[in-house]
């Protein structure tokens, strides 16, 4: 099963999805990965993780779904919640 998660920072939101939650979370907790990704694509969420620290974030799993429905369900939550950190909605 896939997951669709919501990461929250000070009332700011990011909707993200992944076929592997373990890999996604491991990436978020790898400082060198975050720094490299910031240099490559200027990710707002990675910058915020480094700036504010992990204790300012929470993760809520909104839904588990089949891999074939992942993109459709992610778009549903993007449209519904209008998260601030998702700049490519």
NORJO-V896060 format. One record per run of one state. SS is the DSSP state (H for helix, E for strand, L for the rest). FROM is the first residue (numbers start at 1). LEN is the number of residues. If there is no record, write none. Layout:
# NORJO-V896060
ss:SS from:FROM len:LEN
ss:SS from:FROM len:LEN
This chain:
# NORJO-V896060
ss:L from:1 len:1
ss:E from:2 len:8
ss:L from:10 len:2
ss:E from:12 len:7
ss:L from:19 len:2
ss:H from:21 len:8
ss:L from:29 len:2
ss:H from:31 len:11
ss:L from:42 len:2
ss:H from:44 len:9
ss:L from:53 len:1
ss:H from:54 len:3
ss:E from:57 len:9
ss:L from:66 len:1
ss:H from:67 len:15
ss:L from:82 len:8
